[in-house]
Amino acid sequence: MSSTITPTKVQESLNSIRPYLQKDGGDVELVEITDNGDVVLKLLGACSSCSMSEMTMTAGIEQAIRSVMPEVGTITALKD
């Protein structure tokens, strides 16, 4: 795992977008940070079945993480 990609930093970036997800009945959870700096998330609640979840991932969640840690590799979201 890259020394600058930490669970704390990922959680902080997720917390910046979490209120918007929760407002619509969804949420996101950190599952794993791989040794090569990839982040695996899990979409929860309404986010797991929403037709807009791909846009939420790209325009919201991914952007929030990359704004804090641009060195993150792939960001993948598993659905509930």
PDB file of N, CA, C and O in Angstrom, chain B, residues numbered from 101:
ATOM      1  N   MET B 101       0.843  -1.175   0.000  1.00  0.00           N
ATOM      2  CA  MET B 101       0.000   0.000   0.000  1.00  0.00           C
ATOM      3  C   MET B 101       0.884   1.233   0.000  1.00  0.00           C
ATOM      4  O   MET B 101       1.865   1.307   0.740  1.00  0.00           O
ATOM      5  N   SER B 102       0.534   2.187  -0.825  1.00  0.00           N
ATOM      6  CA  SER B 102       1.281   3.433  -0.866  1.00  0.00           C
ATOM      7  C   SER B 102       1.183   4.119   0.489  1.00  0.00           C
ATOM      8  O   SER B 102       0.131   4.092   1.128  1.00  0.00           O
ATOM      9  N   SER B 103       2.267   4.729   0.922  1.00  0.00           N
ATOM     10  CA  SER B 103       2.284   5.348   2.239  1.00  0.00           C
ATOM     11  C   SER B 103       1.335   6.537   2.330  1.00  0.00           C
ATOM     12  O   SER B 103       0.928   6.909   3.431  1.00  0.00           O
ATOM     13  N   THR B 104       0.978   7.137   1.211  1.00  0.00           N
ATOM     14  CA  THR B 104       0.081   8.289   1.261  1.00  0.00           C
ATOM     15  C   THR B 104      -1.389   7.894   1.114  1.00  0.00           C
ATOM     16  O   THR B 104      -2.270   8.726   1.329  1.00  0.00           O
ATOM     17  N   ILE B 105      -1.664   6.661   0.757  1.00  0.00           N
ATOM     18  CA  ILE B 105      -3.036   6.190   0.652  1.00  0.00           C
ATOM     19  C   ILE B 105      -3.338   5.402   1.919  1.00  0.00           C
ATOM     20  O   ILE B 105      -2.904   4.259   2.069  1.00  0.00           O
ATOM     21  N   THR B 106      -4.078   6.017   2.820  1.00  0.00           N
ATOM     22  CA  THR B 106      -4.378   5.381   4.096  1.00  0.00           C
ATOM     23  C   THR B 106      -5.889   5.235   4.260  1.00  0.00           C
ATOM     24  O   THR B 106      -6.655   5.995   3.668  1.00  0.00           O
ATOM     25  N   PRO B 107      -6.317   4.268   5.057  1.00  0.00           N
ATOM     26  CA  PRO B 107      -7.748   4.129   5.329  1.00  0.00           C
ATOM     27  C   PRO B 107      -8.352   5.414   5.897  1.00  0.00           C
ATOM     28  O   PRO B 107      -9.486   5.769   5.575  1.00  0.00           O
ATOM     29  N   THR B 108      -7.591   6.105   6.739  1.00  0.00           N
ATOM     30  CA  THR B 108      -8.086   7.346   7.333  1.00  0.00           C
ATOM     31  C   THR B 108      -8.359   8.393   6.264  1.00  0.00           C
ATOM     32  O   THR B 108      -9.399   9.051   6.289  1.00  0.00           O
ATOM     33  N   LYS B 109      -7.428   8.552   5.324  1.00  0.00           N
ATOM     34  CA  LYS B 109      -7.625   9.531   4.251  1.00  0.00           C
ATOM     35  C   LYS B 109      -8.793   9.147   3.347  1.00  0.00           C
ATOM     36  O   LYS B 109      -9.556  10.013   2.918  1.00  0.00           O
ATOM     37  N   VAL B 110      -8.935   7.857   3.057  1.00  0.00           N
ATOM     38  CA  VAL B 110     -10.061   7.409   2.232  1.00  0.00           C
ATOM     39  C   VAL B 110     -11.364   7.692   2.966  1.00  0.00           C
ATOM     40  O   VAL B 110     -12.313   8.206   2.373  1.00  0.00           O
ATOM     41  N   GLN B 111     -11.417   7.359   4.256  1.00  0.00           N
ATOM     42  CA  GLN B 111     -12.630   7.606   5.043  1.00  0.00           C
ATOM     43  C   GLN B 111     -12.966   9.091   5.078  1.00  0.00           C
ATOM     44  O   GLN B 111     -14.132   9.464   4.947  1.00  0.00           O
ATOM     45  N   GLU B 112     -11.967   9.934   5.252  1.00  0.00           N
ATOM     46  CA  GLU B 112     -12.201  11.379   5.274  1.00  0.00           C
ATOM     47  C   GLU B 112     -12.776  11.865   3.950  1.00  0.00           C
ATOM     48  O   GLU B 112     -13.682  12.698   3.932  1.00  0.00           O
ATOM     49  N   SER B 113     -12.256  11.349   2.851  1.00  0.00           N
ATOM     50  CA  SER B 113     -12.780  11.764   1.550  1.00  0.00           C
ATOM     51  C   SER B 113     -14.199  11.239   1.346  1.00  0.00           C
ATOM     52  O   SER B 113     -15.037  11.927   0.764  1.00  0.00           O
ATOM     53  N   LEU B 114     -14.471  10.024   1.820  1.00  0.00           N
ATOM     54  CA  LEU B 114     -15.837   9.479   1.724  1.00  0.00           C
ATOM     55  C   LEU B 114     -16.798  10.272   2.605  1.00  0.00           C
ATOM     56  O   LEU B 114     -17.953  10.486   2.238  1.00  0.00           O
ATOM     57  N   ASN B 115     -16.317  10.703   3.760  1.00  0.00           N
ATOM     58  CA  ASN B 115     -17.168  11.488   4.656  1.00  0.00           C
ATOM     59  C   ASN B 115     -17.598  12.803   4.026  1.00  0.00           C
ATOM     60  O   ASN B 115     -18.650  13.339   4.376  1.00  0.00           O
ATOM     61  N   SER B 116     -16.802  13.334   3.100  1.00  0.00           N
ATOM     62  CA  SER B 116     -17.170  14.594   2.445  1.00  0.00           C
ATOM     63  C   SER B 116     -18.359  14.425   1.504  1.00  0.00           C
ATOM     64  O   SER B 116     -19.084  15.386   1.248  1.00  0.00           O
ATOM     65  N   ILE B 117     -18.564  13.227   0.994  1.00  0.00           N
ATOM     66  CA  ILE B 117     -19.671  12.976   0.070  1.00  0.00           C
ATOM     67  C   ILE B 117     -20.808  12.173   0.708  1.00  0.00           C
ATOM     68  O   ILE B 117     -21.925  12.140   0.191  1.00  0.00           O
ATOM     69  N   ARG B 118     -20.512  11.538   1.817  1.00  0.00           N
ATOM     70  CA  ARG B 118     -21.489  10.669   2.492  1.00  0.00           C
ATOM     71  C   ARG B 118     -22.848  11.341   2.767  1.00  0.00           C
ATOM     72  O   ARG B 118     -23.875  10.696   2.556  1.00  0.00           O
ATOM     73  N   PRO B 119     -22.904  12.597   3.223  1.00  0.00           N
ATOM     74  CA  PRO B 119     -24.225  13.206   3.477  1.00  0.00           C
ATOM     75  C   PRO B 119     -25.127  13.236   2.239  1.00  0.00           C
ATOM     76  O   PRO B 119     -26.345  13.095   2.351  1.00  0.00           O
ATOM     77  N   TYR B 120     -24.535  13.418   1.080  1.00  0.00           N
ATOM     78  CA  TYR B 120     -25.323  13.443  -0.166  1.00  0.00           C
ATOM     79  C   TYR B 120     -25.866  12.054  -0.492  1.00  0.00           C
ATOM     80  O   TYR B 120     -26.998  11.915  -0.953  1.00  0.00           O
ATOM     81  N   LEU B 121     -25.058  11.038  -0.251  1.00  0.00           N
ATOM     82  CA  LEU B 121     -25.498   9.663  -0.479  1.00  0.00           C
ATOM     83  C   LEU B 121     -26.596   9.281   0.506  1.00  0.00           C
ATOM     84  O   LEU B 121     -27.599   8.677   0.126  1.00  0.00           O
ATOM     85  N   GLN B 122     -26.399   9.635   1.765  1.00  0.00           N
ATOM     86  CA  GLN B 122     -27.363   9.281   2.804  1.00  0.00           C
ATOM     87  C   GLN B 122     -28.689  10.006   2.621  1.00  0.00           C
ATOM     88  O   GLN B 122     -29.746   9.477   2.964  1.00  0.00           O
ATOM     89  N   LYS B 123     -28.629  11.208   2.085  1.00  0.00           N
ATOM     90  CA  LYS B 123     -29.853  11.970   1.817  1.00  0.00           C
ATOM     91  C   LYS B 123     -30.779  11.205   0.874  1.00  0.00           C
ATOM     92  O   LYS B 123     -32.002  11.322   0.963  1.00  0.00           O
ATOM     93  N   ASP B 124     -30.195  10.432  -0.019  1.00  0.00           N
ATOM     94  CA  ASP B 124     -30.969   9.641  -0.975  1.00  0.00           C
ATOM     95  C   ASP B 124     -31.111   8.185  -0.545  1.00  0.00           C
ATOM     96  O   ASP B 124     -31.530   7.345  -1.341  1.00  0.00           O
ATOM     97  N   GLY B 125     -30.768   7.877   0.699  1.00  0.00           N
ATOM     98  CA  GLY B 125     -30.954   6.521   1.218  1.00  0.00           C
ATOM     99  C   GLY B 125     -29.814   5.563   0.934  1.00  0.00           C
ATOM    100  O   GLY B 125     -29.985   4.350   1.052  1.00  0.00           O
ATOM    101  N   GLY B 126     -28.661   6.081   0.563  1.00  0.00           N
ATOM    102  CA  GLY B 126     -27.520   5.224   0.255  1.00  0.00           C
ATOM    103  C   GLY B 126     -26.335   5.504   1.153  1.00  0.00           C
ATOM    104  O   GLY B 126     -26.402   6.326   2.066  1.00  0.00           O
ATOM    105  N   ASP B 127     -25.260   4.813   0.878  1.00  0.00           N
ATOM    106  CA  ASP B 127     -24.011   5.021   1.615  1.00  0.00           C
ATOM    107  C   ASP B 127     -22.899   4.279   0.874  1.00  0.00           C
ATOM    108  O   ASP B 127     -23.148   3.579  -0.108  1.00  0.00           O
ATOM    109  N   VAL B 128     -21.686   4.442   1.355  1.00  0.00           N
ATOM    110  CA  VAL B 128     -20.528   3.776   0.768  1.00  0.00           C
ATOM    111  C   VAL B 128     -19.610   3.342   1.894  1.00  0.00           C
ATOM    112  O   VAL B 128     -19.500   4.018   2.917  1.00  0.00           O
ATOM    113  N   GLU B 129     -18.954   2.213   1.699  1.00  0.00           N
ATOM    114  CA  GLU B 129     -18.080   1.649   2.725  1.00  0.00           C
ATOM    115  C   GLU B 129     -16.750   1.258   2.090  1.00  0.00           C
ATOM    116  O   GLU B 129     -16.718   0.730   0.979  1.00  0.00           O
ATOM    117  N   LEU B 130     -15.664   1.517   2.792  1.00  0.00           N
ATOM    118  CA  LEU B 130     -14.342   1.094   2.341  1.00  0.00           C
ATOM    119  C   LEU B 130     -14.194  -0.390   2.616  1.00  0.00           C
ATOM    120  O   LEU B 130     -14.370  -0.837   3.749  1.00  0.00           O
ATOM    121  N   VAL B 131     -13.871  -1.154   1.583  1.00  0.00           N
ATOM    122  CA  VAL B 131     -13.669  -2.595   1.725  1.00  0.00           C
ATOM    123  C   VAL B 131     -12.182  -2.907   1.847  1.00  0.00           C
ATOM    124  O   VAL B 131     -11.767  -3.671   2.718  1.00  0.00           O
ATOM    125  N   GLU B 132     -11.379  -2.304   0.959  1.00  0.00           N
ATOM    126  CA  GLU B 132      -9.959  -2.669   0.909  1.00  0.00           C
ATOM    127  C   GLU B 132      -9.152  -1.611   0.179  1.00  0.00           C
ATOM    128  O   GLU B 132      -9.645  -0.942  -0.729  1.00  0.00           O
ATOM    129  N   ILE B 133      -7.914  -1.479   0.592  1.00  0.00           N
ATOM    130  CA  ILE B 133      -6.903  -0.746  -0.169  1.00  0.00           C
ATOM    131  C   ILE B 133      -5.852  -1.792  -0.504  1.00  0.00           C
ATOM    132  O   ILE B 133      -5.228  -2.363   0.391  1.00  0.00           O
ATOM    133  N   THR B 134      -5.658  -2.040  -1.792  1.00  0.00           N
ATOM    134  CA  THR B 134      -4.726  -3.092  -2.198  1.00  0.00           C
ATOM    135  C   THR B 134      -3.286  -2.612  -2.071  1.00  0.00           C
ATOM    136  O   THR B 134      -3.026  -1.423  -1.886  1.00  0.00           O
ATOM    137  N   ASP B 135      -2.364  -3.545  -2.173  1.00  0.00           N
ATOM    138  CA  ASP B 135      -0.939  -3.223  -2.077  1.00  0.00           C
ATOM    139  C   ASP B 135      -0.473  -2.269  -3.166  1.00  0.00           C
ATOM    140  O   ASP B 135       0.494  -1.531  -2.973  1.00  0.00           O
ATOM    141  N   ASN B 136      -1.147  -2.277  -4.303  1.00  0.00           N
ATOM    142  CA  ASN B 136      -0.737  -1.375  -5.384  1.00  0.00           C
ATOM    143  C   ASN B 136      -1.532  -0.071  -5.403  1.00  0.00           C
ATOM    144  O   ASN B 136      -1.460   0.677  -6.378  1.00  0.00           O
ATOM    145  N   GLY B 137      -2.294   0.213  -4.336  1.00  0.00           N
ATOM    146  CA  GLY B 137      -2.962   1.504  -4.215  1.00  0.00           C
ATOM    147  C   GLY B 137      -4.349   1.587  -4.814  1.00  0.00           C
ATOM    148  O   GLY B 137      -4.896   2.681  -4.950  1.00  0.00           O
ATOM    149  N   ASP B 138      -4.930   0.454  -5.175  1.00  0.00           N
ATOM    150  CA  ASP B 138      -6.311   0.451  -5.659  1.00  0.00           C
ATOM    151  C   ASP B 138      -7.251   0.469  -4.454  1.00  0.00           C
ATOM    152  O   ASP B 138      -6.932  -0.069  -3.394  1.00  0.00           O
ATOM    153  N   VAL B 139      -8.406   1.092  -4.635  1.00  0.00           N
ATOM    154  CA  VAL B 139      -9.393   1.197  -3.564  1.00  0.00           C
ATOM    155  C   VAL B 139     -10.637   0.423  -3.974  1.00  0.00           C
ATOM    156  O   VAL B 139     -11.151   0.590  -5.080  1.00  0.00           O
ATOM    157  N   VAL B 140     -11.109  -0.419  -3.073  1.00  0.00           N
ATOM    158  CA  VAL B 140     -12.337  -1.181  -3.305  1.00  0.00           C
ATOM    159  C   VAL B 140     -13.374  -0.696  -2.301  1.00  0.00           C
ATOM    160  O   VAL B 140     -13.137  -0.691  -1.093  1.00  0.00           O
ATOM    161  N   LEU B 141     -14.520  -0.289  -2.821  1.00  0.00           N
ATOM    162  CA  LEU B 141     -15.607   0.226  -2.004  1.00  0.00           C
ATOM    163  C   LEU B 141     -16.823  -0.666  -2.160  1.00  0.00           C
ATOM    164  O   LEU B 141     -16.871  -1.516  -3.049  1.00  0.00           O
ATOM    165  N   LYS B 142     -17.797  -0.471  -1.298  1.00  0.00           N
ATOM    166  CA  LYS B 142     -19.069  -1.168  -1.420  1.00  0.00           C
ATOM    167  C   LYS B 142     -20.175  -0.133  -1.339  1.00  0.00           C
ATOM    168  O   LYS B 142     -20.254   0.633  -0.379  1.00  0.00           O
ATOM    169  N   LEU B 143     -21.040  -0.115  -2.368  1.00  0.00           N
ATOM    170  CA  LEU B 143     -22.192   0.768  -2.359  1.00  0.00           C
ATOM    171  C   LEU B 143     -23.289   0.109  -1.536  1.00  0.00           C
ATOM    172  O   LEU B 143     -23.572  -1.077  -1.701  1.00  0.00           O
ATOM    173  N   LEU B 144     -23.896   0.873  -0.664  1.00  0.00           N
ATOM    174  CA  LEU B 144     -24.894   0.343   0.259  1.00  0.00           C
ATOM    175  C   LEU B 144     -26.254   1.017   0.055  1.00  0.00           C
ATOM    176  O   LEU B 144     -26.348   2.104  -0.515  1.00  0.00           O
ATOM    177  N   GLY B 145     -27.290   0.352   0.530  1.00  0.00           N
ATOM    178  CA  GLY B 145     -28.633   0.917   0.500  1.00  0.00           C
ATOM    179  C   GLY B 145     -29.076   1.252  -0.908  1.00  0.00           C
ATOM    180  O   GLY B 145     -28.879   0.466  -1.835  1.00  0.00           O
ATOM    181  N   ALA B 146     -29.673   2.416  -1.064  1.00  0.00           N
ATOM    182  CA  ALA B 146     -30.206   2.838  -2.359  1.00  0.00           C
ATOM    183  C   ALA B 146     -29.120   2.929  -3.431  1.00  0.00           C
ATOM    184  O   ALA B 146     -29.403   2.749  -4.616  1.00  0.00           O
ATOM    185  N   CYS B 147     -27.895   3.202  -3.028  1.00  0.00           N
ATOM    186  CA  CYS B 147     -26.805   3.321  -4.009  1.00  0.00           C
ATOM    187  C   CYS B 147     -26.506   1.990  -4.709  1.00  0.00           C
ATOM    188  O   CYS B 147     -26.027   1.978  -5.843  1.00  0.00           O
ATOM    189  N   SER B 148     -26.786   0.880  -4.040  1.00  0.00           N
ATOM    190  CA  SER B 148     -26.465  -0.411  -4.629  1.00  0.00           C
ATOM    191  C   SER B 148     -27.394  -0.790  -5.775  1.00  0.00           C
ATOM    192  O   SER B 148     -27.038  -1.617  -6.615  1.00  0.00           O
ATOM    193  N   SER B 149     -28.580  -0.194  -5.816  1.00  0.00           N
ATOM    194  CA  SER B 149     -29.531  -0.552  -6.875  1.00  0.00           C
ATOM    195  C   SER B 149     -29.912   0.625  -7.759  1.00  0.00           C
ATOM    196  O   SER B 149     -30.738   0.475  -8.659  1.00  0.00           O
ATOM    197  N   CYS B 150     -29.338   1.770  -7.523  1.00  0.00           N
ATOM    198  CA  CYS B 150     -29.690   2.979  -8.267  1.00  0.00           C
ATOM    199  C   CYS B 150     -29.132   2.931  -9.691  1.00  0.00           C
ATOM    200  O   CYS B 150     -27.989   2.532  -9.911  1.00  0.00           O
ATOM    201  N   SER B 151     -29.948   3.340 -10.634  1.00  0.00           N
ATOM    202  CA  SER B 151     -29.504   3.371 -12.031  1.00  0.00           C
ATOM    203  C   SER B 151     -28.439   4.437 -12.264  1.00  0.00           C
ATOM    204  O   SER B 151     -27.746   4.404 -13.280  1.00  0.00           O
ATOM    205  N   MET B 152     -28.302   5.366 -11.350  1.00  0.00           N
ATOM    206  CA  MET B 152     -27.312   6.439 -11.476  1.00  0.00           C
ATOM    207  C   MET B 152     -26.037   6.142 -10.689  1.00  0.00           C
ATOM    208  O   MET B 152     -25.182   7.017 -10.552  1.00  0.00           O
ATOM    209  N   SER B 153     -25.896   4.921 -10.169  1.00  0.00           N
ATOM    210  CA  SER B 153     -24.754   4.615  -9.308  1.00  0.00           C
ATOM    211  C   SER B 153     -23.415   4.778 -10.026  1.00  0.00           C
ATOM    212  O   SER B 153     -22.427   5.166  -9.402  1.00  0.00           O
ATOM    213  N   GLU B 154     -23.367   4.492 -11.312  1.00  0.00           N
ATOM    214  CA  GLU B 154     -22.110   4.659 -12.058  1.00  0.00           C
ATOM    215  C   GLU B 154     -21.718   6.136 -12.119  1.00  0.00           C
ATOM    216  O   GLU B 154     -20.541   6.474 -11.986  1.00  0.00           O
ATOM    217  N   MET B 155     -22.696   7.007 -12.319  1.00  0.00           N
ATOM    218  CA  MET B 155     -22.419   8.447 -12.337  1.00  0.00           C
ATOM    219  C   MET B 155     -22.015   8.921 -10.936  1.00  0.00           C
ATOM    220  O   MET B 155     -21.114   9.746 -10.792  1.00  0.00           O
ATOM    221  N   THR B 156     -22.678   8.400  -9.922  1.00  0.00           N
ATOM    222  CA  THR B 156     -22.330   8.749  -8.539  1.00  0.00           C
ATOM    223  C   THR B 156     -20.890   8.354  -8.260  1.00  0.00           C
ATOM    224  O   THR B 156     -20.149   9.113  -7.634  1.00  0.00           O
ATOM    225  N   MET B 157     -20.490   7.186  -8.714  1.00  0.00           N
ATOM    226  CA  MET B 157     -19.113   6.725  -8.513  1.00  0.00           C
ATOM    227  C   MET B 157     -18.121   7.645  -9.188  1.00  0.00           C
ATOM    228  O   MET B 157     -17.146   8.076  -8.573  1.00  0.00           O
ATOM    229  N   THR B 158     -18.369   7.949 -10.462  1.00  0.00           N
ATOM    230  CA  THR B 158     -17.412   8.734 -11.236  1.00  0.00           C
ATOM    231  C   THR B 158     -17.396  10.209 -10.837  1.00  0.00           C
ATOM    232  O   THR B 158     -16.336  10.771 -10.563  1.00  0.00           O
ATOM    233  N   ALA B 159     -18.559  10.821 -10.805  1.00  0.00           N
ATOM    234  CA  ALA B 159     -18.636  12.267 -10.580  1.00  0.00           C
ATOM    235  C   ALA B 159     -18.561  12.640  -9.105  1.00  0.00           C
ATOM    236  O   ALA B 159     -18.199  13.768  -8.771  1.00  0.00           O
ATOM    237  N   GLY B 160     -18.894  11.718  -8.230  1.00  0.00           N
ATOM    238  CA  GLY B 160     -18.922  12.054  -6.816  1.00  0.00           C
ATOM    239  C   GLY B 160     -17.846  11.376  -6.002  1.00  0.00           C
ATOM    240  O   GLY B 160     -16.909  12.024  -5.537  1.00  0.00           O
ATOM    241  N   ILE B 161     -17.975  10.091  -5.831  1.00  0.00           N
ATOM    242  CA  ILE B 161     -17.095   9.341  -4.935  1.00  0.00           C
ATOM    243  C   ILE B 161     -15.653   9.340  -5.433  1.00  0.00           C
ATOM    244  O   ILE B 161     -14.727   9.643  -4.681  1.00  0.00           O
ATOM    245  N   GLU B 162     -15.472   9.000  -6.692  1.00  0.00           N
ATOM    246  CA  GLU B 162     -14.116   8.936  -7.246  1.00  0.00           C
ATOM    247  C   GLU B 162     -13.446  10.305  -7.206  1.00  0.00           C
ATOM    248  O   GLU B 162     -12.268  10.416  -6.865  1.00  0.00           O
ATOM    249  N   GLN B 163     -14.191  11.336  -7.551  1.00  0.00           N
ATOM    250  CA  GLN B 163     -13.648  12.690  -7.539  1.00  0.00           C
ATOM    251  C   GLN B 163     -13.257  13.106  -6.115  1.00  0.00           C
ATOM    252  O   GLN B 163     -12.225  13.745  -5.916  1.00  0.00           O
ATOM    253  N   ALA B 164     -14.076  12.745  -5.136  1.00  0.00           N
ATOM    254  CA  ALA B 164     -13.775  13.088  -3.742  1.00  0.00           C
ATOM    255  C   ALA B 164     -12.475  12.422  -3.287  1.00  0.00           C
ATOM    256  O   ALA B 164     -11.653  13.049  -2.619  1.00  0.00           O
ATOM    257  N   ILE B 165     -12.294  11.159  -3.648  1.00  0.00           N
ATOM    258  CA  ILE B 165     -11.077  10.440  -3.249  1.00  0.00           C
ATOM    259  C   ILE B 165      -9.861  10.998  -3.975  1.00  0.00           C
ATOM    260  O   ILE B 165      -8.831  11.252  -3.352  1.00  0.00           O
ATOM    261  N   ARG B 166      -9.971  11.192  -5.284  1.00  0.00           N
ATOM    262  CA  ARG B 166      -8.823  11.674  -6.069  1.00  0.00           C
ATOM    263  C   ARG B 166      -8.425  13.111  -5.718  1.00  0.00           C
ATOM    264  O   ARG B 166      -7.266  13.487  -5.898  1.00  0.00           O
ATOM    265  N   SER B 167      -9.358  13.911  -5.226  1.00  0.00           N
ATOM    266  CA  SER B 167      -9.008  15.284  -4.842  1.00  0.00           C
ATOM    267  C   SER B 167      -8.085  15.292  -3.629  1.00  0.00           C
ATOM    268  O   SER B 167      -7.289  16.215  -3.458  1.00  0.00           O
ATOM    269  N   VAL B 168      -8.191  14.252  -2.776  1.00  0.00           N
ATOM    270  CA  VAL B 168      -7.347  14.143  -1.595  1.00  0.00           C
ATOM    271  C   VAL B 168      -6.101  13.316  -1.892  1.00  0.00           C
ATOM    272  O   VAL B 168      -5.018  13.608  -1.384  1.00  0.00           O
ATOM    273  N   MET B 169      -6.263  12.269  -2.727  1.00  0.00           N
ATOM    274  CA  MET B 169      -5.168  11.341  -3.031  1.00  0.00           C
ATOM    275  C   MET B 169      -5.136  11.045  -4.527  1.00  0.00           C
ATOM    276  O   MET B 169      -5.645  10.009  -4.955  1.00  0.00           O
ATOM    277  N   PRO B 170      -4.554  11.924  -5.324  1.00  0.00           N
ATOM    278  CA  PRO B 170      -4.517  11.701  -6.769  1.00  0.00           C
ATOM    279  C   PRO B 170      -3.738  10.454  -7.178  1.00  0.00           C
ATOM    280  O   PRO B 170      -3.894   9.967  -8.298  1.00  0.00           O
ATOM    281  N   GLU B 171      -2.912   9.939  -6.291  1.00  0.00           N
ATOM    282  CA  GLU B 171      -2.083   8.766  -6.607  1.00  0.00           C
ATOM    283  C   GLU B 171      -2.845   7.445  -6.492  1.00  0.00           C
ATOM    284  O   GLU B 171      -2.290   6.387  -6.790  1.00  0.00           O
ATOM    285  N   VAL B 172      -4.100   7.492  -6.067  1.00  0.00           N
ATOM    286  CA  VAL B 172      -4.911   6.262  -5.976  1.00  0.00           C
ATOM    287  C   VAL B 172      -5.008   5.623  -7.345  1.00  0.00           C
ATOM    288  O   VAL B 172      -5.156   6.309  -8.356  1.00  0.00           O
ATOM    289  N   GLY B 173      -4.923   4.303  -7.369  1.00  0.00           N
ATOM    290  CA  GLY B 173      -5.063   3.563  -8.630  1.00  0.00           C
ATOM    291  C   GLY B 173      -6.517   3.465  -9.034  1.00  0.00           C
ATOM    292  O   GLY B 173      -7.225   4.471  -9.078  1.00  0.00           O
ATOM    293  N   THR B 174      -6.956   2.280  -9.323  1.00  0.00           N
ATOM    294  CA  THR B 174      -8.339   2.030  -9.713  1.00  0.00           C
ATOM    295  C   THR B 174      -9.247   2.125  -8.502  1.00  0.00           C
ATOM    296  O   THR B 174      -8.898   1.671  -7.412  1.00  0.00           O
ATOM    297  N   ILE B 175     -10.420   2.722  -8.702  1.00  0.00           N
ATOM    298  CA  ILE B 175     -11.426   2.762  -7.647  1.00  0.00           C
ATOM    299  C   ILE B 175     -12.601   1.942  -8.140  1.00  0.00           C
ATOM    300  O   ILE B 175     -13.223   2.272  -9.150  1.00  0.00           O
ATOM    301  N   THR B 176     -12.903   0.865  -7.417  1.00  0.00           N
ATOM    302  CA  THR B 176     -13.942  -0.072  -7.808  1.00  0.00           C
ATOM    303  C   THR B 176     -15.017  -0.097  -6.736  1.00  0.00           C
ATOM    304  O   THR B 176     -14.724  -0.026  -5.542  1.00  0.00           O
ATOM    305  N   ALA B 177     -16.277  -0.199  -7.179  1.00  0.00           N
ATOM    306  CA  ALA B 177     -17.372  -0.286  -6.223  1.00  0.00           C
ATOM    307  C   ALA B 177     -18.141  -1.587  -6.420  1.00  0.00           C
ATOM    308  O   ALA B 177     -18.602  -1.898  -7.519  1.00  0.00           O
ATOM    309  N   LEU B 178     -18.267  -2.328  -5.345  1.00  0.00           N
ATOM    310  CA  LEU B 178     -19.095  -3.528  -5.338  1.00  0.00           C
ATOM    311  C   LEU B 178     -20.504  -3.094  -4.943  1.00  0.00           C
ATOM    312  O   LEU B 178     -20.682  -2.136  -4.191  1.00  0.00           O
ATOM    313  N   LYS B 179     -21.490  -3.803  -5.455  1.00  0.00           N
ATOM    314  CA  LYS B 179     -22.865  -3.477  -5.085  1.00  0.00           C
ATOM    315  C   LYS B 179     -23.337  -4.467  -4.040  1.00  0.00           C
ATOM    316  O   LYS B 179     -22.953  -5.637  -4.039  1.00  0.00           O
ATOM    317  N   ASP B 180     -24.175  -3.969  -3.155  1.00  0.00           N
ATOM    318  CA  ASP B 180     -24.734  -4.746  -2.045  1.00  0.00           C
ATOM    319  C   ASP B 180     -25.444  -5.992  -2.532  1.00  0.00           C
ATOM    320  O   ASP B 180     -25.971  -6.758  -1.725  1.00  0.00           O
TER     321      ASP B 180
END
